[in-house]
Amino acid sequence: MLLACAGGKVKDVEALLAAGFPPHYQEEKEGTSLLMHAAKGAHLEVVQVLLAAGAPWMAVDRHSKCAGEYAIACDIGDANRKQSVIDSILNHAVMAEMLLGTVEDQTAKANVLEQQRESHDYLGGTVRYERGRLVDQVDEGVMMEWEAPLMEAHASFLCGDDGNRDILNVGFGLGIIDRAIQRRKCRSHTIIEAHPMVLEKMKTDGWYRKAGVTIESGRWQNVLPRLVAQGKKFDGIFFDTYAEHYRDMQGFHAWLPKVMRPGGIYSFFNGLCPDNLFFHAGGHQTTIHGKGYADGIGMAAMSTFCQWQFLKSKMKEQKDLVIRSCILLTVFMGLMDSTVGKQMIH
Ligand SMILES: C[S@@+](CC[C@H](N)C(=O)[O-])C[C@H]1O[C@@H](n2cnc3c(N)ncnc32)[C@H](O)[C@@H]1O
């Protein structure tokens, strides 16, 4: 099977799968999967057959590399084919993450509670400012001074040169981006911050007295609905919180169309799976497109997004719990390596 995948022999791969060969197989020594072998040779058809059969896109080898990275590293001459393989895996990853996310949303309330607990632990705990760092009560770095060049770049992107923009920053931390925004000038500068000790520091440092600056204290989850109800709109928005799940970020993205002026700019600190380029891209696309915000969207993700919106709108129309459960179960079966599930989805 490994040879068939590496050699792009799609008929052999199909025959072996039909005979019961597990699509999730990984060889013992290096941990390479069937999908990695196919991706390495840019064998698009084999990749598609394996993904459809339930081969896990996120499996990693013994060096923590996933199939997407094998596709990126592949050195065949045909750049189009190579790109098609990358797109195919990424598209599948985004689709799987979005569907899985919904299954989790519906069925694993405990996970949500777990995430909320993490956030509440942080917000209810102590923080301290020390030598260019903000650290939480378990000595984890919330923000570090070395991130300044990144924050400068975000501020420059958001503020432009016209000095005429209403800017919103979510998460003060060390205030690096807020100082950079102040240096660049803007019409108004709003900061949402939730941690009482950070708010205290902001008070001490005079942020409450700065002209044009409004401090909104509280979690963005509570503040944003109020700002929207007041009809507040912004030209530039930055999001960089702490101890939150990427699903929170998705939740934030769902608010963007309501608080952003047309032509506005959004930027965020993107620390999703920073150690793995491919997971980073998958997480990024899922997060951006997962809840109805479709700006700067790639075509592959767009088609996934449309399919997903269609599925969601169908679910809404029916308003029928049984049908909803059936769809979720089907999706789940599809994800769980079930040919029947895949056929049901189709
Ligand atoms: C990584 S720091 C932000 C750093 C900032 N970009 C800078 O340039 O210094 C994250 C900040 O978000 C705040 N925060 C965490 N959860 C929040 C929430 N739900 N709403 C508002 N602020 C939150 C934290 O207290 C912390 O001050």
The ligand as an SDF file (V2000), in Angstrom:
LIG
                    3D

 27 29  0  0  0  0  0  0  0  0999 V2000
   -1.5720   39.1410   24.8920 C   0  0  0  0  0  0  0  0  0  0  0  0
   -2.2190   40.4450   25.8530 S   0  0  0  0  0  0  0  0  0  0  0  0
   -2.4290   41.7340   24.6850 C   0  0  0  0  0  0  0  0  0  0  0  0
   -1.1290   42.3850   24.3480 C   0  0  0  0  0  0  0  0  0  0  0  0
   -1.2720   43.6580   23.5430 C   0  0  0  0  0  0  0  0  0  0  0  0
   -1.5940   43.3810   22.1720 N   0  0  0  0  0  0  0  0  0  0  0  0
   -0.0030   44.4690   23.6000 C   0  0  0  0  0  0  0  0  0  0  0  0
    0.3910   45.0130   22.5490 O   0  0  0  0  0  0  0  0  0  0  0  0
    0.6080   44.5850   24.6600 O   0  0  0  0  0  0  0  0  0  0  0  0
   -3.8620   39.8870   26.1150 C   0  0  0  0  0  0  0  0  0  0  0  0
   -4.7250   40.8020   26.9340 C   0  0  0  0  0  0  0  0  0  0  0  0
   -6.0950   40.4150   26.7360 O   0  0  0  0  0  0  0  0  0  0  0  0
   -6.7850   40.4990   27.9610 C   0  0  0  0  0  0  0  0  0  0  0  0
   -7.9630   39.6140   27.8740 N   0  0  0  0  0  0  0  0  0  0  0  0
   -8.0340   38.2640   28.0250 C   0  0  0  0  0  0  0  0  0  0  0  0
   -9.2790   37.8190   27.8160 N   0  0  0  0  0  0  0  0  0  0  0  0
  -10.0170   38.9100   27.5080 C   0  0  0  0  0  0  0  0  0  0  0  0
  -11.3840   39.0940   27.1680 C   0  0  0  0  0  0  0  0  0  0  0  0
  -12.2270   38.0730   27.0700 N   0  0  0  0  0  0  0  0  0  0  0  0
  -11.8190   40.3430   26.9020 N   0  0  0  0  0  0  0  0  0  0  0  0
  -10.9600   41.4030   26.9770 C   0  0  0  0  0  0  0  0  0  0  0  0
   -9.6630   41.2900   27.2950 N   0  0  0  0  0  0  0  0  0  0  0  0
   -9.1910   40.0590   27.5490 C   0  0  0  0  0  0  0  0  0  0  0  0
   -5.7330   40.0630   28.9640 C   0  0  0  0  0  0  0  0  0  0  0  0
   -6.0620   40.4660   30.2770 O   0  0  0  0  0  0  0  0  0  0  0  0
   -4.4930   40.7270   28.4270 C   0  0  0  0  0  0  0  0  0  0  0  0
   -4.3360   42.0060   28.9580 O   0  0  0  0  0  0  0  0  0  0  0  0
  1  2  1  0
  2  3  1  0
  2 10  1  0
  3  4  1  0
  4  5  1  0
  5  6  1  0
  5  7  1  0
  7  8  2  0
  7  9  1  0
 10 11  1  0
 11 12  1  0
 11 26  1  0
 12 13  1  0
 13 14  1  0
 13 24  1  0
 14 15  1  0
 14 23  1  0
 15 16  2  0
 16 17  1  0
 17 18  1  0
 17 23  2  0
 18 19  1  0
 18 20  2  0
 20 21  1  0
 21 22  2  0
 22 23  1  0
 24 25  1  0
 24 26  1  0
 26 27  1  0
M  CHG  2   2   1   9  -1
M  END
$$$$
